[in-house]
Amino acid sequence: MSKMSRAERDMQRTYTGIPWWTDSPSFERMVTQREMTSWWWLPAFIVAAFALYWPVLHLTPFSDDHSALWNSGVRGIPWRNGIFRPLSDFSFRLGYFVWGIGVEGHRAFNITVHAFNAYLLCTLVRRWSPERAWGTGLLSGTLFLVYPFHQESVVWLVGRESSLGTLSVLLGLVIGGRAWNVRVRSLSLTVIMILGLLCYESALLLIPIAFIAARSRITERWSEMRAVLLILTGVGVLYIAVRTWQADANDYIIGTLVQHSFHLLANVPKVLARLFLPPAVDPSTQLLRGAVLAAAILIGFIWWSRTKPSNIARQQIVLWCSLILVACSVGYLAGVSTNTSESDRFLYMPSAFLCGLVGTVITMMTNRILRHGTTLFVVMVSILLLKQNHANWMEASRITRLCLAELPPAPQQGTLWVYGLPDDHQGAFIFRNGFPEAIALMGRPSDDLVVAKADSTPSAASTISLMYRGKVHRFGSNDVALYWSASHYIQVVHAP
């Protein structure tokens, strides 16, 4: 291919909206120097993440966390039946060798992964911005750190699965745009996606997201990767085929895919709205918020269109919006709660691209006062909502400690039946699962324990069999039934 003249390059860059100075030798030297010093921002993101999440670092494990710590950590065996996420499970085993069952170390791992994701987003946004400006990247990464609606992936220990899956996607996008040999990048992306799939199924989204990046021509490096993406597609198809053949024992994955199309379509606006809005118990309140949000977005779009944005600005907006829509796929399939923060882990990956979009749009504002004011407003509101969600996890931790501390020992030659354990507090998990493992982590025997569903009543088990963890249980003469009454256990009598 013949080299283009300087005039031809200038014409091409003018047509695409890419600034002319990005083709100068001094700009290339500046970019190289920034690449060499970019790793200095990673410790800054880690420190900021720990400062934000320090109030929740010492909270108890929640729900499935107890199972992960006991089975994957202490016992060294898979703690779930039918869900294949071995690297996520192995992280608990590795953590057990480093800091035992201490929850602070395990949650510190989650916070560090979250900070690393913010750094990767910062790097990605900077490379995709036309001037490769650090300001745009740092703003996007900061917004991702303070984003309030994905705490389930950070505070909940098991929630690390979604953040690890997002890490593989962001890392793949960063490496795919580097100035490496195409074969090296191809191998790197394939290995990254495979490792991501061993953590969480959302790593599959690297395939369509990478196609969007290559198709958008956001950088010349990505345009070289089109043929390579066919390899990723083949690996993804093979993974899906194997998982379908070895279908999950509890149909956790397959069951979410086989849904009525109406339910999937209904989930789309709910997921997109929850990216911007906090949960609300009252559905009418959430509908009103959604209407206001839609009106605000429409007004903003009309205002932005009338400013006659450049080609590169349009390209940036379309790219980030496309990535958000694709990243929400898991939420479309599984659904998200509009009443509580439960299932906010499905918003983790799309929130990264949302922050990339918001950071890019804010830096496009030419009015300095408007730009700085918008930044301050978004950050302060996010931190406020972040602290409110922290309060829910703190209350859930208090209830968890109380449920464990108040539990009396099991009767001799009998079983302890426990009813009414709370599932969650405003979406912050308590004992949806993992109560026997929590008892085991305290050094107490847990084999003589039966936990009924939260909506079960003590009299129900006296007349029908209760299936608990694959075994049928009947209330015996030496058994004791307890009912949790918000602050303590009440011993109840079974009907004969």
C-alpha positions in Angstrom: 0.0 0.0 0.0 1.5 3.3 -1.0 2.0 6.0 1.6 -0.5 8.9 1.7 0.8 12.4 1.2 0.5 14.8 4.1 -2.4 16.6 2.3 -4.3 13.3 1.9 -3.8 12.5 5.5 -5.1 15.9 6.6 -8.1 15.5 4.3 -8.8 12.0 5.8 -8.5 13.3 9.4 -10.7 16.3 8.6 -13.4 13.9 7.2 -13.3 11.6 10.2 -13.0 14.4 12.7 -9.6 13.3 14.1 -7.5 16.3 15.0 -4.5 17.0 12.7 -2.0 17.2 15.6 -2.4 13.5 16.3 -0.3 12.7 13.2 2.7 14.8 14.3 6.0 13.2 15.5 5.9 15.3 18.7 2.4 13.9 19.5 3.7 10.3 19.0 6.6 11.0 21.4 4.2 12.5 23.9 1.9 9.4 23.7 4.9 7.1 24.2 6.0 9.0 27.2 2.5 8.9 28.7 2.3 5.2 28.1 5.5 4.7 30.1 4.1 6.7 33.1 0.5 5.5 32.9 0.9 2.8 35.5 1.4 5.4 38.2 -2.3 6.0 38.1 -3.1 2.4 39.2 -2.0 2.9 42.9 -4.0 6.1 42.9 -7.2 4.2 41.9 -6.5 1.5 44.5 -6.1 4.1 47.3 -9.3 5.9 46.1 -11.3 2.6 46.0 -10.2 1.7 49.5 -11.1 5.1 50.8 -14.6 4.8 49.3 -15.2 1.3 50.5 -13.4 1.4 53.8 -16.7 1.6 55.8 -17.8 -1.8 54.4 -14.4 -3.6 54.5 -15.0 -5.1 57.9 -18.6 -6.2 57.4 -19.5 -9.9 57.7 -19.8 -12.3 54.8 -23.2 -12.3 53.2 -25.3 -15.3 52.2 -23.4 -17.3 49.6 -20.2 -15.8 50.9 -20.2 -18.3 53.8 -20.5 -21.2 51.4 -17.6 -19.9 49.3 -15.4 -19.4 52.3 -16.2 -22.8 53.8 -16.4 -25.1 50.8 -14.0 -23.4 48.3 -11.8 -21.8 50.9 -11.5 -24.2 53.9 -12.5 -27.5 52.3 -11.0 -26.8 48.9 -14.0 -28.2 46.9 -16.5 -26.5 44.6 -19.1 -24.9 46.7 -21.9 -24.8 44.1 -23.6 -27.6 42.2 -23.9 -27.2 38.4 -22.2 -23.7 38.0 -18.8 -23.8 36.4 -16.8 -20.8 37.5 -13.6 -22.5 38.7 -11.3 -19.5 38.8 -13.7 -17.5 40.9 -13.9 -20.5 43.3 -10.1 -20.9 43.2 -9.7 -17.3 44.3 -11.4 -18.1 47.6 -9.0 -21.1 48.1 -6.0 -19.0 47.3 -7.3 -16.3 49.7 -7.7 -18.9 52.4 -4.0 -19.7 52.2 -3.1 -16.0 52.3 -5.4 -14.6 55.0 -7.5 -17.5 56.1 -11.3 -16.9 56.6 -10.8 -13.3 57.6 -13.4 -11.4 55.5 -11.3 -8.3 55.3 -8.7 -9.9 53.1 -11.3 -11.4 50.8 -13.2 -8.1 50.4 -9.9 -6.3 49.9 -9.4 -8.5 46.9 -12.8 -7.4 45.5 -11.9 -3.7 46.1 -8.6 -4.1 44.3 -10.2 -5.8 41.3 -12.7 -2.9 41.2 -9.9 -0.4 41.3 -8.0 -2.2 38.5 -11.2 -2.1 36.4 -11.4 1.6 36.9 -7.8 1.9 35.8 -8.4 -0.2 32.7 -11.5 2.0 31.9 -9.3 5.1 32.3 -6.7 3.7 29.9 -9.3 2.6 27.4 -11.2 6.0 27.4 -7.9 7.9 27.0 -6.8 5.8 24.1 -10.2 6.1 22.4 -10.4 9.9 22.8 -9.1 11.8 19.8 -6.5 13.8 21.7 -5.7 10.8 23.9 -6.3 13.1 26.9 -5.7 11.8 30.4 -8.4 14.1 31.7 -11.2 12.2 29.9 -9.8 8.9 31.0 -9.3 9.9 34.7 -12.8 11.4 34.8 -14.4 8.2 33.5 -12.4 6.0 35.8 -13.3 8.2 38.8 -17.0 8.1 37.9 -16.7 4.3 37.7 -15.2 4.2 41.2 -18.0 6.3 42.7 -20.8 4.8 40.6 -23.4 3.7 43.3 -25.4 0.9 41.6 -23.0 -2.0 41.3 -21.9 -2.5 44.9 -23.1 -6.1 44.8 -20.0 -6.9 42.8 -17.7 -5.3 45.3 -19.2 -5.7 48.8 -20.6 -9.2 48.3 -17.6 -11.5 48.1 -19.2 -13.8 45.6 -20.0 -10.8 43.5 -16.4 -10.8 42.4 -17.5 -13.1 39.5 -19.1 -10.2 37.6 -16.2 -7.8 38.3 -13.7 -10.5 37.1 -15.7 -11.0 34.0 -15.7 -7.3 33.3 -12.0 -7.2 33.9 -11.4 -9.7 31.1 -13.5 -7.6 28.7 -11.8 -4.3 29.6 -8.4 -5.9 29.5 -9.1 -7.5 26.1 -10.2 -4.1 24.7 -7.0 -2.4 26.1 -4.7 -5.1 24.7 -6.6 -5.3 21.4 -5.7 -1.7 20.7 -2.0 -1.8 21.6 0.8 -1.5 19.1 1.7 -5.2 19.3 2.0 -7.8 16.7 -1.4 -9.0 15.5 -0.6 -12.6 16.3 0.4 -11.7 19.8 -2.8 -9.7 20.3 -4.8 -12.5 18.9 -3.4 -15.0 21.3 -3.7 -12.6 24.2 -7.4 -11.9 23.5 -8.2 -15.6 23.2 -6.4 -16.4 26.5 -8.1 -13.5 28.3 -11.5 -14.5 27.1 -11.0 -18.1 28.1 -9.8 -17.1 31.6 -12.7 -14.7 31.9 -15.2 -17.4 31.0 -13.8 -19.5 33.8 -14.8 -16.7 36.1 -18.1 -15.5 34.7 -20.2 -16.1 31.6 -20.3 -12.3 30.8 -16.8 -12.6 29.4 -18.5 -13.9 26.2 -19.5 -10.3 25.6 -15.9 -9.6 24.6 -16.8 -11.0 21.2 -19.6 -8.5 20.2 -17.9 -5.6 22.0 -14.6 -6.3 20.1 -16.5 -6.4 16.8 -18.1 -3.0 17.6 -14.6 -1.6 18.4 -13.2 -3.0 15.2 -16.2 -1.8 13.1 -16.2 1.7 14.5 -12.5 2.3 13.5 -12.0 4.0 16.8 -8.3 3.3 16.4 -6.3 1.9 13.5 -5.0 -0.9 15.7 -8.5 -2.3 16.2 -9.2 -2.2 12.4 -6.4 -4.8 12.1 -8.2 -7.2 14.4 -11.3 -8.0 12.3 -10.0 -11.3 11.0 -8.7 -12.2 14.5 -12.2 -11.8 16.0 -13.3 -14.8 14.0 -11.1 -16.9 16.3 -12.8 -15.4 19.4 -16.1 -16.2 17.8 -15.1 -19.9 17.3 -13.9 -20.2 20.9 -17.2 -18.7 22.1 -19.3 -21.0 20.0 -17.3 -24.0 21.3 -17.8 -22.8 24.9 -21.5 -22.5 24.5 -21.7 -25.9 22.8 -19.8 -27.6 25.6 -21.9 -25.8 28.3 -25.1 -26.7 26.6 -24.0 -30.3 26.2 -22.9 -30.5 29.9 -26.0 -28.5 30.9 -26.0 -27.1 34.4 -27.6 -29.4 37.0 -29.8 -26.7 38.3 -30.4 -25.1 34.9 -29.0 -21.8 36.1 -27.6 -20.8 32.8 -29.9 -22.6 30.4 -33.0 -21.6 32.3 -32.4 -17.9 31.9 -31.9 -18.3 28.2 -35.3 -20.1 27.7 -37.6 -17.2 28.5 -40.7 -15.7 26.9 -39.6 -13.0 24.4 -42.0 -10.6 26.1 -40.1 -10.9 29.4 -36.9 -10.2 27.6 -38.3 -7.2 25.9 -39.8 -5.9 29.2 -36.4 -6.2 30.9 -34.7 -3.9 28.4 -36.1 -0.6 29.7 -35.9 -1.7 33.3 -32.1 -2.5 32.9 -31.4 0.8 31.1 -33.4 2.8 33.6 -31.6 1.2 36.6 -28.3 2.3 35.2 -29.3 5.8 36.1 -31.9 5.4 38.9 -31.7 4.0 42.4 -34.3 1.3 43.3 -37.6 2.2 44.7 -40.1 0.1 46.6 -43.1 2.0 45.1 -43.4 1.1 41.4 -45.2 4.4 40.7 -42.2 6.3 42.0 -39.9 4.4 39.7 -42.2 5.1 36.7 -42.2 8.8 37.5 -38.4 8.7 37.8 -38.2 6.9 34.5 -40.4 9.5 32.8 -38.2 12.3 34.1 -35.1 10.5 33.0 -36.4 9.9 29.5 -37.4 13.5 29.2 -33.9 14.7 30.4 -32.1 12.4 28.0 -34.3 13.6 25.1 -33.7 17.3 26.0 -30.0 16.6 26.2 -29.9 14.8 22.9 -31.8 17.7 21.2 -29.4 20.2 22.7 -26.4 18.2 21.7 -27.7 17.8 18.1 -28.2 21.5 17.7 -24.5 22.2 18.7 -23.5 20.5 15.4 -21.0 18.1 16.9 -18.0 16.9 14.8 -17.8 13.6 13.2 -15.5 12.3 15.9 -17.9 13.4 18.6 -20.7 11.5 16.9 -18.5 8.5 16.5 -17.6 8.6 20.2 -21.2 8.9 21.4 -22.5 6.1 19.1 -19.6 3.8 20.1 -20.2 4.1 23.9 -24.0 3.8 23.5 -23.5 0.6 21.5 -21.2 -0.8 24.1 -23.8 0.0 26.8 -26.6 -1.8 25.0 -24.5 -4.9 24.4 -23.1 -5.0 27.9 -26.6 -5.0 29.3 -27.3 -8.4 27.7 -26.9 -10.3 31.0 -29.4 -8.0 32.6 -31.8 -8.4 29.7 -31.7 -12.2 30.2 -31.6 -12.4 34.0 -33.5 -9.3 34.8 -32.7 -6.7 37.4 -34.7 -5.6 40.5 -36.3 -2.1 40.4 -37.4 -2.4 44.1 -34.0 -3.2 45.8 -30.3 -3.3 44.9 -30.5 -7.1 44.4 -29.1 -8.2 41.0 -27.1 -5.0 40.7 -24.1 -7.1 39.8 -25.6 -7.4 36.3 -25.1 -3.6 36.0 -21.4 -3.8 36.7 -20.1 -4.1 33.1 -22.6 -1.7 31.5 -21.9 0.8 34.2 -18.2 0.9 33.1 -19.2 1.9 29.5 -21.8 4.3 30.9 -19.1 6.1 32.8 -17.0 6.1 29.7 -19.9 7.8 27.9 -20.5 10.3 30.6 -16.9 11.2 31.0 -16.5 11.7 27.2 -19.7 13.9 27.0 -18.6 16.0 30.0 -15.2 16.8 28.5 -16.9 17.8 25.2 -18.5 20.7 27.0 -16.8 23.9 25.9 -18.1 26.0 28.8 -15.6 25.6 31.6 -18.0 26.5 34.4 -20.7 24.1 33.0 -18.1 21.3 32.6 -16.7 21.6 36.1 -20.1 22.1 37.7 -21.5 19.0 35.9 -18.5 17.0 37.1 -18.9 18.1 40.7 -22.7 17.4 40.7 -22.4 13.9 39.2 -19.5 12.9 41.6 -21.3 14.3 44.7 -24.6 12.7 43.9 -22.9 9.4 43.2 -21.0 9.4 46.5 -24.2 10.3 48.4 -26.1 7.3 46.8 -23.0 5.1 47.4 -23.1 5.9 51.1 -26.8 5.2 51.2 -26.3 1.7 49.7 -23.4 1.2 52.1 -25.9 1.7 54.9 -28.0 -1.2 53.6 -25.0 -3.5 53.7 -24.1 -2.4 57.2 -27.6 -3.2 58.4 -27.5 -6.5 56.7 -24.1 -7.2 58.4 -25.6 -6.3 61.8 -28.5 -8.7 61.3 -26.2 -11.4 60.1 -24.1 -11.2 63.3 -27.2 -11.1 65.4 -28.7 -14.2 63.8 -25.5 -16.2 64.4 -24.9 -14.9 67.9 -28.4 -15.7 69.1 -28.5 -19.2 67.8 -28.6 -21.8 70.6 -26.8 -25.1 70.4 -28.7 -28.0 68.8 -30.4 -30.5 71.2 -28.6 -33.8 72.0 -29.5 -36.5 69.5 -31.8 -34.0 67.7 -31.9 -31.5 64.9 -32.3 -27.8 65.1 -34.9 -26.4 62.7 -34.6 -22.7 61.9 -37.4 -20.7 60.4 -37.8 -17.1 59.3 -34.2 -16.2 58.6 -34.2 -12.9 56.6 -33.2 -13.2 52.9 -31.9 -9.6 52.5 -32.2 -6.0 53.7 -33.1 -3.7 50.8 -31.3 -6.1 48.4 -28.2 -6.5 50.7 -28.0 -10.3 51.2 -28.3 -11.8 54.6 -29.2 -15.5 54.7 -30.6 -16.3 51.3 -28.1 -19.2 51.4 -25.1 -20.2 53.5 -26.5 -20.4 57.1 -25.0 -23.8 57.9 -21.7 -22.8 56.4 -21.7 -19.7 58.6 -22.2 -21.9 61.6 -19.3 -24.1 60.5 -17.1 -21.1 60.1 -17.7 -20.3 63.7 -16.4 -23.7 64.7 -19.8 -25.2 65.5 -21.3 -28.4 64.1 -23.7 -27.7 61.2 -24.9 -31.2 60.3 -27.6 -31.1 62.9 -29.3 -28.1 61.3 -32.2 -27.7 58.9 -33.0 -24.3 57.5 -36.5 -23.8 56.1 -37.4 -21.2 53.5 -38.1 -17.7 54.8 -41.8 -18.0 54.0 -42.2 -21.5 55.7 -44.0 -21.8 59.0 -43.1 -24.2 61.8 -46.3 -26.2 61.5 -45.8 -27.0 57.9 -42.9 -29.4 58.5 -44.9 -31.5 60.9 -47.4 -32.7 58.3 -45.3 -32.8 55.1 -41.7 -33.8 54.3 -39.2 -31.1 53.9 -36.5 -31.4 51.2 -33.4 -29.7 52.4 -30.1 -29.9 50.4 -31.1 -33.1 48.6 -32.3 -35.0 51.7 -35.8 -35.5 53.1 -36.2 -34.4 56.7 -39.0 -35.1 59.2 -39.4 -33.4 62.5 -38.4 -35.8 65.3 -39.2 -36.1 68.9 -35.8 -34.7 70.0 -35.9 -31.9 67.5 -36.3 -28.2 68.3 -37.9 -25.6 66.1 -36.8 -21.9 66.3 -38.4 -18.9 64.6 -36.4 -15.7 64.0 -38.4 -12.7 65.1 -36.2 -9.8 63.9 -34.1 -9.7 67.1 -34.0 -13.1 68.7 -35.2 -16.7 68.2 -38.5 -18.0 69.6 -38.9 -21.7 70.3 -42.1 -23.0 68.8 -43.9 -26.3 69.2 -44.7 -28.5 66.2 -48.2 -30.0 66.0 -48.1 -33.8 66.5 
